[in-house]
């Protein structure tokens, strides 16, 4: 059996309008069984659009214009998620792929008790009777550190951290092979964030599912991810092992993200923000989308979009790593540091 659980190939997503916006541009990624793949980038980089397209939770005016999303369930044939019928998607979601959204209060129905929301999923996908479903709901809540008797609580009766943990428990209801977490800790404080992450990692080790973890916090991903994909203006600009990518970023944007967060260990250092703003994707710049903000930009960056270039065991979309062009056009001295 292949180790690849999910393969995203050449996926592009646009938002229709007077001037279409290419929010995801020719993205290719692989999620391996049992791994944690982190996806990081600023707001508007295309992270959430990517995962909603992969799970087919996108709504108009968003539309997939090209690409494939191939899913290989254990013991089954590989399927293209984008070609599945609505009935087939109902089976894929929850049973094979589950999503934890960033807004727990919006993800949970405010007028239904927790147990009822768990029971709806379990009765549909596991054919459990009501009493069995409520009992299983209590067990799932205990998995994430919430007392089983809170199944009778409404979402507003729980703290923000408990609501977020409840959504993780709900995602685990049908024991999926892949859980997509879209910024699941943004609405909680730092202490609760660490508790939620610790609980999620322990569950991942216990149950063996893979995780796609979406966040803007690169320093957080270094602690939990096996590999990290950095997105900018809808494209993956760097992909590699988490610790190597953090220790020695090869794309100027990755370096800027890393230096914008305080280090978790070691000496204190001056933080350096990334100058300028993300591009207006209705009128994207010619060439590399990052070049107007990049201290290392040189002539090819302003003329052509860089391809993915292998750098050791990484892929980097940056002309600095194209030897033929870098020899002809000298980059800024800081670019090679």
N, C-alpha and C positions, 0 to 999 in steps of 0.2 A: 504494500500500500504506500502511495506517495506521502511524503511528509508535508506537502503543500495542502493546506485546508481551503484557502481562498486565493484566487488569482485575479487581479484586476489588470486588464490589458487595454491600454490605449483609451481609457475612459475620458470622455469630454462631456461637460454639462453646460448648457446655456440657459439664461433667463431671457425669455422673449420680451420684446418691447420695440419702441421706435428705433432704438439702437441696441441690438442684442448684447448681452454681457456674458462672456465666456468665463464662468466661475471656476470650472475645473477643466484643465487643458492637457489632454493626452497623458493622463496619469496611469502609470503601471506600477503595481505593488503586489507582493506576495505575503500572505500570512501563513506561517507554518504551524503545525499542530502543537499545542501546548505552550506557544511562545506569547510574549507580550510585545506587540508592535505599537510604538508610540508615534503619534502624528502631532507635530508642533508647528506653530506659526502665529503671526499676529491676527487680530480680528480682521475678517475679510479675505483671508488667504485661501479659503475654499475648503477648510477642514470639514465643517458640518455638512456642506453641500455634497462632499465626497461620500460621507457615510450614509446620508439619507438616500443618495442615488444607489449605493451598493445594496441597501435594504429595501429599495423601491418605496420609500416613504416620502419622496419628493412630490411636490404638488405644483400645478401650473402657477406661475409662468415658467417654472423650471422644466427642462426636458433633456434627456440624454440624446446626444446627437451622434455619438460613435463609441465604439468599444465593447468589451465583454467583461462580465463578472462571473467567473467559473468557480463553482463550489463543489468540493469533493467530500461528501458525507462518508463517515466510516461504514464500509461494507456496501456502498452504493456507487452507481455510476456518476461521473462528473456531470453537472448540469450548468447551463448558462442561466443565471438568476434573471437576467433581463428578458429572457424568452419564456419564462414560466407563466402559466395562467394564474388567475386570481386564486383559484382553489389550491393550486400547487404552492403558491406563496403563503397561504394560510398555514400550510404544513411546515414550510421552511422556517417561518418566523415562530418563535417560542421553542419549537422542538429542536431546531438546529442552530438558529441564530437569534439572539435576543439583544435588545438595546436598552441601555440605561441613559436617560436623558438628563440634561444639565439642570432643569428646573423641576425638582421633585414635587413641588406643590401643584404644578400644572400637569405632571405626568400621572398623578393620582387623582381619582375622582373625588372632589371634596364632599359630596353628599352620600357617599357609600362607605361603609365600614371596610377596613382593610381585608377582613376575612372574605367579604363578598367579592372583592376585586380579585383576590387569589382564586377563589372558588370558580369564578367565571372562566379563568384560564384553564384550571385543572379539570373542570367538567368538560370543556370543549376538546382539550388535547389529550387528556388521560382518562376520560370517561369515568371519573370518580363521582360517587354520590355526594350529596351536600355535606353530610357529616364527615365523610372521609376527606373531602376537600378542605374543610375547616380545620381538621386535625393536622393535615399536611401543611396548611398555611402557618399554623403555630410552630411546626417543626422548622419551616423555612425561616421564620422570623428569629427563632433561637439561633440558627446558623449565623446570623449577622449581629447577634448580641442584643436582640430585643425580646423581652419576656413574651411567652406564647399567649398570655392572656390579653395582650394588646391587639389581638385579631379583631376584637370588638370595638376598637378605637376608630374614630374618624381621623383623617389626615391632619386636621387643624389641632387635634389634641396631642400631636407629637411634635417634638422639637425639629428644627431643620435637619440636624444630623440623623435623627431617627427616621425621618421621612426619606432621606437619601439612602439610608441602609435598607429601608423597606423596599425601595425600587430595585435595589440590587437583589434582594431576596425574591422579588417578583420575577426578575429576569432569570433566576435560577430554577424557577418552578418546574420546567420540563427538562432540566439537565441538558442544556444546549452545549454544542461543541465550541461555539464562538459567542463571546459577549462583546458588544461594542459599547464603550463608555464615552459619551460625548460631554466632556468637561463636567464630570459628576461631582466635583468638590468646589465649584466656584462660589456657591452660595453659603458656604459654612466657614467658620473660623479655622485658623491654622491647626489648633489642637485637634478639633474634630476631623479636619482633613486628613491628618496623619492616622487617626483611628480608623477612618473609613478605608484608607489605602491599605493599612496593615491587615484589616479584616478581609479585604478583597484579595490580597496576595495570598493569605492563608487558605482562602476558599479555592483559589486557582490551583494551589499546590495539592489540596485535598481532593478536588474533583477533576483536575486535569484539563479544563477548558482553555482555549486560547482567548486572548484579549486584544482588542484594538482600543487604545486609550488616546483620546483626543484632548489636547490642552494647549494653552499658550505658554505654559510654564515649563521651559526646557529643563531647569534644575530638578523639577519634580520627576520628570521622565527618567533622568539618569539613575534615580534610585530604584525604579521598578521595571523599566523596559529592557528587553533584550536587544532590540534594534529600534532606531528612530528615523522617521522620514520627516524632513523639514520642508514645509510648503510655503511658497510665496507667489502671490498673484495667480493662484490656480494650478501651479506646477510644483512637482517635487524637485527641489534644487540640491538636496543632499540626502543620501540614504546610507546608513552604516550602523555598526555596533554602537550601543549607547555610550559606553565609557570612552571608547576611542573617539567618537564624534565630539563628545564634550571636552575631552582632554586636548584634542588637536583638530578643531574644525577646519575643513578645507574650502568652504564657501564663505565669502565675506558676510553674508546674511546670517549664517549659522554662528559665526564669531560674534556678530553684533547681538544676537539673541542671548548668547551665553553671557556676554559681558554686561548685559542690561539687568541681570539678576544677581543678588548678593550670593557669594559662595557659602555653601553649607558647612564647609570645613576649611581649615587653613587660615592664613592671614587675611585681615580685612583689606579690601582694595577699593579704589574709586570706581563707582559704576559709570558706564558709558552708554548713553542711549544711542539709538539709530536716528540720525538726522532725517528730516523730511517726513513724508507721509506715504502710506501705501498708494499705489497708482489707481487712478480712476479706470476701471476695467471697461468702461464704455469707450474710452479713448486710450488704450494701452500704449506705452512708449514703444518705439521701434527698437528692435534688438532685445537685449536682456532687460526684463521688466525691472530689475533692481538697479540698473546702472545709474539712474538719476540720484540715488542715495548712496552709491558705493564709492568709497575713497580709492578703490583699486581699479576703477573702470578705465579702459583704454579703447582704442578705436574699434576693434571688432565688437565690443560690448554694445556700442551705439548703432551697429549696422545689422547684426544677425543674432537671432535667438540661439543660445548655446545648446548643443546636444548633451546627452548624458555621457560623461567621460569617466572610464574606470580609473580610480586612484587607489591602488592597493585593493582592499576588499570592499571599497565603497564606490558609489556612483555619485558624481558631482556634475551639475549643470553649470559650468563656469569656464569661460575662455582662458582663465589663468592656467588651466591644466592642459591646454592644447599647445604643445611645444612649438609647432610650426608658426602659430600666430603670436605666441608670447615672445618668440625670438625676433619677429619682425617689428612688433610694437611693444616697447618697454612699458610695463605697468608702473603704477605708483610704487615707490620703494617699500611702503608698509604692506603691500599686497603679498609679498613673499615671506613675511615674518611668520 
